[in-house]
Amino acid sequence: MLNPEKMTGTDLAYLGDAVMELMTREKLLATGITDVGRLNKLALSYVRATAQSEAVERVLPLLTDEEAEVFKRGRNAHGISAPKSASTADYRRATGLEALFAYLWLKGEDDRRRELFAAAYPEKPEET
């Protein structure tokens, strides 16, 4: 079993990317959309670094001290290089958010993870 307390921010973000992808797919499928091409396009409005960075603004005020520390561990992780599609600041914030969601998943805090995801992405998805 992985111990989230001992994982690096980079490790948490790596896992958190998958956790957030799964949560995004669940939310999109719940809309009733069945066209896979459209679903994939809509998913970009959740998983792009810029979208995740925007979601951080909605989530930060809700975090406990422990959650804020995990977010910072991911945001400040070493070895992160931003893609051309995002600024370094946006990418780092997105990495912090991914680390947070991995941490909550590993701790089994499913209700909290869902609560924060709903706060991060309160609106219907928009096609990009």
N, C-alpha and C positions, 0 to 999 in steps of 0.2 A: 504494500500500500504506500502510495506517495505521501510524504509529509509536507504540506504546504508551508509550514513554518520554516523548513530548511531549504526550500527551493529558491533559486535565484529569480529575480524579476523577469529575466529573459525566459526561463523555463516556464514560469507561470503564464507569461504572455503567449508562448507557443501553444500551450494547452488551451488557454482562454480563447484563442482564435477559433478553435474547433467548438468550444462551448457556445460562443456567440453565434457561430454559423448555424449550429443546431437550433438554438433558440430563435434565430431569424427564420429559419425554414419552418419551424412550428408555427410561428406567428403568421407567416405568409400563407401557409396551407389552411390555416383557420379562417382566412378571408373567403375561401371557396374558389379561389383562382385555381384552374387546373392546367393551364398552358405553361409548360415547363420553361419555354423561352421567356415568357413574361415574368414568371417567378424568378428566374435568374437575373433578369434585368432589375426587378424590384429589390432583390437582395442587395444589390450594390448600394442602395440608399441606406443600408444598415452597416455594411462591412467595410466600406471605404474609410480610410484613415480620417478624412475630413469629416465624414458623417459621425464617426465615433468620437472625434474631438468635440464636435458640437454637442453630442450626447453627454459628454463629461460635464458640461456646464449645468445640465439639468440634474445630474446625479450628485455632484460634489456636495451641495448643501445637505444632502440626506445621509451622508456617510458617517458611520461611527468613527471614533478615533482609530480603532483597529483597522477598519476598512480603508480609511484615508492613508494609513501607513502602507498598506498593501498596494494601493494605487501608486503611491510615491515610489515604492520599490520597483514597480514595473516601469513607471515613467522615467526613472533615473537609471535604468539598467544600462550596463556597458555593452558596447558592440552593436548598437542600433544605428542603422543608416536608413534614412528616409528615402522612399521611392520618389521618382520625379513628379508624381501626381499629388504629393503632399509636402507641406513645409516640415522642417525638422520638429518644430513645436507641436504641430498637429499629430505627427507620427508618434512622438513620445507620449502625448496624452492618450492616443488610441492604444498604445502599448500598455499604459497604466490601466486603462479600462479593461483590456483583455486579461491582464494579470488579476484584477479584482474578481472578474467572473470565474476564472479558474479556481481561485482561492475559495470562493463561496461554493463552487461545485465540489471541490475536494473535501470541504468541511461538511458537506451534506446539508447546507443551508439553502435548500431549494426554494422555500417560500421567499426568503430574502432576495435570492438571485432573481426570481420572477418579479418581485416588487421593484427592484432597481432597474430591470430591463424595461418594465412598463413605464417607469419614470423617464428612462433614457429615450425611449421611442414611443411617446404617447399618441402620436397621430397615425393615421393610415399611411401606408407606404406610398411614396411618389416615385413614378418612373423617372429615371435619369436620362 
